[in-house]
Amino acid sequence: GLLQQQRQRRERQQRREEQHRRDEQQRHLGGVAPSGGPRRARFRCRSAGRRHSGRA
């Protein structure tokens, strides 16, 4: 019982850390190149939104 709970907690923390790292990397990449990065990100978000609305 207890061992399983501890394992689950550890796994969750690791996953959270991985996601956090990924987010930071993406932010970093976007911030480094203001000419290309943010524009690309915005376009990606827009296209994803359109796709989402189309699906629904």
Biopython code that builds the backbone (N, CA, C, O; Angstrom):
import numpy as np
from Bio.PDB.StructureBuilder import StructureBuilder

atoms = [
    (1, "GLY", "N", (0.824, -1.221, 0.000)),
    (1, "GLY", "CA", (0.000, 0.000, 0.000)),
    (1, "GLY", "C", (0.853, 1.263, 0.000)),
    (1, "GLY", "O", (0.836, 2.046, -0.950)),
    (2, "LEU", "N", (1.606, 1.443, 1.099)),
    (2, "LEU", "CA", (2.381, 2.680, 1.212)),
    (2, "LEU", "C", (3.424, 2.792, 0.091)),
    (2, "LEU", "O", (3.597, 3.850, -0.514)),
    (3, "LEU", "N", (4.107, 1.679, -0.166)),
    (3, "LEU", "CA", (5.152, 1.716, -1.201)),
    (3, "LEU", "C", (4.562, 2.151, -2.528)),
    (3, "LEU", "O", (5.150, 2.972, -3.232)),
    (4, "GLN", "N", (3.394, 1.604, -2.879)),
    (4, "GLN", "CA", (2.763, 1.969, -4.153)),
    (4, "GLN", "C", (2.463, 3.462, -4.190)),
    (4, "GLN", "O", (2.734, 4.128, -5.189)),
    (5, "GLN", "N", (1.901, 3.990, -3.095)),
    (5, "GLN", "CA", (1.572, 5.419, -3.062)),
    (5, "GLN", "C", (2.830, 6.256, -3.279)),
    (5, "GLN", "O", (2.832, 7.202, -4.067)),
    (6, "GLN", "N", (3.909, 5.893, -2.564)),
    (6, "GLN", "CA", (5.145, 6.655, -2.713)),
    (6, "GLN", "C", (5.633, 6.608, -4.154)),
    (6, "GLN", "O", (6.051, 7.624, -4.709)),
    (7, "ARG", "N", (5.576, 5.411, -4.761)),
    (7, "ARG", "CA", (6.015, 5.262, -6.150)),
    (7, "ARG", "C", (5.196, 6.180, -7.054)),
    (7, "ARG", "O", (5.747, 6.901, -7.886)),
    (8, "GLN", "N", (3.869, 6.146, -6.880)),
    (8, "GLN", "CA", (2.992, 6.979, -7.708)),
    (8, "GLN", "C", (3.358, 8.445, -7.549)),
    (8, "GLN", "O", (3.429, 9.182, -8.533)),
    (9, "ARG", "N", (3.592, 8.874, -6.302)),
    (9, "ARG", "CA", (3.933, 10.273, -6.063)),
    (9, "ARG", "C", (5.206, 10.643, -6.815)),
    (9, "ARG", "O", (5.285, 11.684, -7.466)),
    (10, "ARG", "N", (6.217, 9.748, -6.708)),
    (10, "ARG", "CA", (7.488, 10.021, -7.381)),
    (10, "ARG", "C", (7.273, 10.145, -8.884)),
    (10, "ARG", "O", (7.795, 11.060, -9.521)),
    (11, "GLU", "N", (6.495, 9.213, -9.447)),
    (11, "GLU", "CA", (6.250, 9.241, -10.891)),
    (11, "GLU", "C", (5.580, 10.554, -11.289)),
    (11, "GLU", "O", (5.962, 11.182, -12.277)),
    (12, "ARG", "N", (4.579, 10.960, -10.510)),
    (12, "ARG", "CA", (3.872, 12.213, -10.815)),
    (12, "ARG", "C", (4.846, 13.376, -10.791)),
    (12, "ARG", "O", (4.836, 14.217, -11.690)),
    (13, "GLN", "N", (5.692, 13.429, -9.762)),
    (13, "GLN", "CA", (6.646, 14.535, -9.666)),
    (13, "GLN", "C", (7.560, 14.553, -10.873)),
    (13, "GLN", "O", (7.817, 15.610, -11.450)),
    (14, "GLN", "N", (8.059, 13.366, -11.264)),
    (14, "GLN", "CA", (8.955, 13.307, -12.413)),
    (14, "GLN", "C", (8.247, 13.836, -13.659)),
    (14, "GLN", "O", (8.808, 14.630, -14.413)),
    (15, "ARG", "N", (7.002, 13.384, -13.865)),
    (15, "ARG", "CA", (6.250, 13.842, -15.040)),
    (15, "ARG", "C", (6.103, 15.357, -15.009)),
    (15, "ARG", "O", (6.304, 16.026, -16.023)),
    (16, "ARG", "N", (5.752, 15.897, -13.840)),
    (16, "ARG", "CA", (5.568, 17.341, -13.702)),
    (16, "ARG", "C", (6.856, 18.067, -14.068)),
    (16, "ARG", "O", (6.846, 19.060, -14.796)),
    (17, "GLU", "N", (7.980, 17.541, -13.540)),
    (17, "GLU", "CA", (9.263, 18.189, -13.818)),
    (17, "GLU", "C", (9.554, 18.163, -15.308)),
    (17, "GLU", "O", (10.019, 19.153, -15.873)),
    (18, "GLU", "N", (9.276, 17.014, -15.955)),
    (18, "GLU", "CA", (9.530, 16.916, -17.393)),
    (18, "GLU", "C", (8.701, 17.957, -18.143)),
    (18, "GLU", "O", (9.218, 18.661, -19.010)),
    (19, "GLN", "N", (7.415, 18.053, -17.807)),
    (19, "GLN", "CA", (6.550, 19.021, -18.487)),
    (19, "GLN", "C", (7.078, 20.438, -18.273)),
    (19, "GLN", "O", (7.127, 21.240, -19.206)),
    (20, "HIS", "N", (7.472, 20.738, -17.029)),
    (20, "HIS", "CA", (7.968, 22.069, -16.705)),
    (20, "HIS", "C", (9.196, 22.387, -17.556)),
    (20, "HIS", "O", (9.320, 23.478, -18.113)),
    (21, "ARG", "N", (10.115, 21.392, -17.646)),
    (21, "ARG", "CA", (11.321, 21.589, -18.440)),
    (21, "ARG", "C", (10.963, 21.878, -19.890)),
    (21, "ARG", "O", (11.517, 22.786, -20.511)),
    (22, "ARG", "N", (10.019, 21.085, -20.427)),
    (22, "ARG", "CA", (9.613, 21.274, -21.822)),
    (22, "ARG", "C", (9.051, 22.677, -22.016)),
    (22, "ARG", "O", (9.401, 23.368, -22.974)),
    (23, "ASP", "N", (8.177, 23.094, -21.099)),
    (23, "ASP", "CA", (7.577, 24.430, -21.228)),
    (23, "ASP", "C", (8.672, 25.493, -21.230)),
    (23, "ASP", "O", (8.663, 26.412, -22.049)),
    (24, "GLU", "N", (9.626, 25.351, -20.288)),
    (24, "GLU", "CA", (10.691, 26.352, -20.207)),
    (24, "GLU", "C", (11.490, 26.383, -21.501)),
    (24, "GLU", "O", (11.827, 27.457, -22.000)),
    (25, "GLN", "N", (11.798, 25.198, -22.053)),
    (25, "GLN", "CA", (12.546, 25.148, -23.304)),
    (25, "GLN", "C", (11.778, 25.874, -24.400)),
    (25, "GLN", "O", (12.352, 26.682, -25.129)),
    (26, "GLN", "N", (10.481, 25.590, -24.521)),
    (26, "GLN", "CA", (9.673, 26.232, -25.564)),
    (26, "GLN", "C", (9.688, 27.745, -25.376)),
    (26, "GLN", "O", (9.871, 28.493, -26.336)),
    (27, "ARG", "N", (9.494, 28.198, -24.124)),
    (27, "ARG", "CA", (9.488, 29.633, -23.850)),
    (27, "ARG", "C", (10.824, 30.248, -24.250)),
    (27, "ARG", "O", (10.892, 31.310, -24.868)),
    (28, "HIS", "N", (11.905, 29.522, -23.863)),
    (28, "HIS", "CA", (13.257, 30.001, -24.156)),
    (28, "HIS", "C", (13.429, 30.159, -25.665)),
    (28, "HIS", "O", (13.908, 31.189, -26.141)),
    (29, "LEU", "N", (13.030, 29.117, -26.417)),
    (29, "LEU", "CA", (13.176, 29.162, -27.871)),
    (29, "LEU", "C", (12.386, 30.336, -28.430)),
    (29, "LEU", "O", (12.881, 31.056, -29.297)),
    (30, "GLY", "N", (11.153, 30.541, -27.939)),
    (30, "GLY", "CA", (10.325, 31.636, -28.435)),
    (30, "GLY", "C", (10.962, 32.975, -28.128)),
    (30, "GLY", "O", (10.913, 33.890, -28.950)),
    (31, "GLY", "N", (11.568, 33.102, -26.934)),
    (31, "GLY", "CA", (12.129, 34.381, -26.519)),
    (31, "GLY", "C", (13.427, 34.716, -27.245)),
    (31, "GLY", "O", (13.727, 35.887, -27.477)),
    (32, "VAL", "N", (14.199, 33.685, -27.604)),
    (32, "VAL", "CA", (15.511, 33.929, -28.205)),
    (32, "VAL", "C", (15.360, 34.613, -29.551)),
    (32, "VAL", "O", (16.103, 35.546, -29.856)),
    (33, "ALA", "N", (14.393, 34.157, -30.376)),
    (33, "ALA", "CA", (14.255, 34.698, -31.728)),
    (33, "ALA", "C", (12.927, 35.445, -31.864)),
    (33, "ALA", "O", (11.938, 34.861, -32.309)),
    (34, "PRO", "N", (12.890, 36.726, -31.489)),
    (34, "PRO", "CA", (11.639, 37.487, -31.544)),
    (34, "PRO", "C", (11.133, 37.643, -32.974)),
    (34, "PRO", "O", (9.931, 37.795, -33.194)),
    (35, "SER", "N", (12.048, 37.607, -33.956)),
    (35, "SER", "CA", (11.632, 37.823, -35.346)),
    (35, "SER", "C", (10.830, 36.633, -35.860)),
    (35, "SER", "O", (9.853, 36.810, -36.588)),
    (36, "GLY", "N", (11.248, 35.391, -35.476)),
    (36, "GLY", "CA", (10.612, 34.197, -36.037)),
    (36, "GLY", "C", (9.764, 33.433, -35.022)),
    (36, "GLY", "O", (8.683, 32.947, -35.355)),
    (37, "GLY", "N", (10.261, 33.322, -33.762)),
    (37, "GLY", "CA", (9.657, 32.378, -32.817)),
    (37, "GLY", "C", (8.197, 32.673, -32.496)),
    (37, "GLY", "O", (7.328, 31.850, -32.786)),
    (38, "PRO", "N", (7.902, 33.850, -31.894)),
    (38, "PRO", "CA", (6.522, 34.141, -31.467)),
    (38, "PRO", "C", (5.532, 34.084, -32.616)),
    (38, "PRO", "O", (4.409, 33.605, -32.460)),
    (39, "ARG", "N", (5.971, 34.593, -33.810)),
    (39, "ARG", "CA", (5.063, 34.585, -34.958)),
    (39, "ARG", "C", (4.646, 33.146, -35.263)),
    (39, "ARG", "O", (3.470, 32.837, -35.450)),
    (40, "ARG", "N", (5.676, 32.270, -35.305)),
    (40, "ARG", "CA", (5.408, 30.877, -35.602)),
    (40, "ARG", "C", (4.458, 30.285, -34.553)),
    (40, "ARG", "O", (3.508, 29.580, -34.892)),
    (41, "ALA", "N", (4.729, 30.583, -33.276)),
    (41, "ALA", "CA", (3.919, 30.028, -32.188)),
    (41, "ALA", "C", (2.470, 30.497, -32.330)),
    (41, "ALA", "O", (1.535, 29.709, -32.186)),
    (42, "ARG", "N", (2.298, 31.793, -32.615)),
    (42, "ARG", "CA", (0.940, 32.336, -32.750)),
    (42, "ARG", "C", (0.204, 31.625, -33.874)),
    (42, "ARG", "O", (-0.948, 31.218, -33.723)),
    (43, "PHE", "N", (0.898, 31.481, -35.016)),
    (43, "PHE", "CA", (0.292, 30.834, -36.178)),
    (43, "PHE", "C", (-0.115, 29.405, -35.814)),
    (43, "PHE", "O", (-1.196, 28.942, -36.178)),
    (44, "ARG", "N", (0.785, 28.705, -35.078)),
    (44, "ARG", "CA", (0.511, 27.332, -34.694)),
    (44, "ARG", "C", (-0.763, 27.282, -33.838)),
    (44, "ARG", "O", (-1.633, 26.439, -34.055)),
    (45, "CYS", "N", (-0.858, 28.174, -32.888)),
    (45, "CYS", "CA", (-2.036, 28.195, -32.000)),
    (45, "CYS", "C", (-3.307, 28.397, -32.832)),
    (45, "CYS", "O", (-4.313, 27.719, -32.626)),
    (46, "ARG", "N", (-3.240, 29.349, -33.782)),
    (46, "ARG", "CA", (-4.416, 29.657, -34.584)),
    (46, "ARG", "C", (-4.856, 28.426, -35.374)),
    (46, "ARG", "O", (-6.031, 28.062, -35.396)),
    (47, "SER", "N", (-3.862, 27.791, -36.027)),
    (47, "SER", "CA", (-4.200, 26.629, -36.859)),
    (47, "SER", "C", (-4.788, 25.523, -35.974)),
    (47, "SER", "O", (-5.747, 24.855, -36.361)),
    (48, "ALA", "N", (-4.206, 25.337, -34.786)),
    (48, "ALA", "CA", (-4.709, 24.301, -33.876)),
    (48, "ALA", "C", (-6.156, 24.618, -33.494)),
    (48, "ALA", "O", (-7.000, 23.723, -33.448)),
    (49, "GLY", "N", (-6.439, 25.898, -33.219)),
    (49, "GLY", "CA", (-7.799, 26.288, -32.841)),
    (49, "GLY", "C", (-8.788, 26.003, -33.950)),
    (49, "GLY", "O", (-9.878, 25.485, -33.710)),
    (50, "ARG", "N", (-8.391, 26.354, -35.190)),
    (50, "ARG", "CA", (-9.271, 26.094, -36.333)),
    (50, "ARG", "C", (-9.564, 24.600, -36.448)),
    (50, "ARG", "O", (-10.705, 24.178, -36.639)),
    (51, "ARG", "N", (-8.474, 23.803, -36.324)),
    (51, "ARG", "CA", (-8.621, 22.356, -36.426)),
    (51, "ARG", "C", (-9.613, 21.866, -35.367)),
    (51, "ARG", "O", (-10.486, 21.043, -35.641)),
    (52, "HIS", "N", (-9.451, 22.401, -34.142)),
    (52, "HIS", "CA", (-10.291, 21.967, -33.031)),
    (52, "HIS", "C", (-11.769, 22.255, -33.321)),
    (52, "HIS", "O", (-12.636, 21.399, -33.146)),
    (53, "SER", "N", (-12.025, 23.494, -33.770)),
    (53, "SER", "CA", (-13.421, 23.888, -34.037)),
    (53, "SER", "C", (-13.991, 23.032, -35.164)),
    (53, "SER", "O", (-15.156, 22.639, -35.128)),
    (54, "GLY", "N", (-13.149, 22.745, -36.179)),
    (54, "GLY", "CA", (-13.605, 21.922, -37.300)),
    (54, "GLY", "C", (-14.007, 20.531, -36.838)),
    (54, "GLY", "O", (-15.030, 19.990, -37.258)),
    (55, "ARG", "N", (-13.167, 19.952, -35.950)),
    (55, "ARG", "CA", (-13.463, 18.619, -35.445)),
    (55, "ARG", "C", (-14.794, 18.621, -34.708)),
    (55, "ARG", "O", (-15.649, 17.767, -34.943)),
    (56, "ALA", "N", (-14.960, 19.605, -33.802)),
    (56, "ALA", "CA", (-16.179, 19.655, -32.986)),
    (56, "ALA", "C", (-17.348, 20.122, -33.869)),
    (56, "ALA", "O", (-18.476, 20.238, -33.389)),
]
sb = StructureBuilder()
sb.init_structure("model")
sb.init_model(0)
sb.init_chain("A")
sb.init_seg("    ")
for serial, (resi, resn, name, xyz) in enumerate(atoms, 1):
    if name == "N":
        sb.init_residue(resn, " ", resi, " ")
    sb.init_atom(name, np.array(xyz, "f"), 0.0, 1.0, " ", f" {name:<3s}", serial, name[0])
structure = sb.get_structure()
